[in-house]
Amino acid sequence: MDKTQYGKIHDEITSLLQASKVASARSVNALMTATYWEIGRRIGEFEQQGQHRAEYGEALIKRLAEGSGRAIRKRVRMANLTQMRAFFLGWPPSKTFWMVCSLA
């Protein structure tokens, strides 16, 4: 095998590996986005139960943030949960169909 042949196969393999890294990162980002929206949906729908009750919602978020540390070994901050809820409220299901499908 000469240097030219080796260089070609090396470059092809390097390109494939690089492309798979990029595709993997995109997939993970899409899944995390869908997960955050789904968490926001569950919080929003649970707290609303037909009406918006901001005080109850804040209490729910605080309780979830305090309780999540034990369950997932990484504390989810109140600010994160509040942003997830806002994400859901700002992006209705009709605009996020692709994300919901990726969690199925």
Secondary structure as UniProt FT lines:
FT   HELIX           3..48
FT   TURN            49..50
FT   HELIX           54..72
FT   HELIX           78..90
FT   HELIX           93..95
FT   HELIX           97..103
//
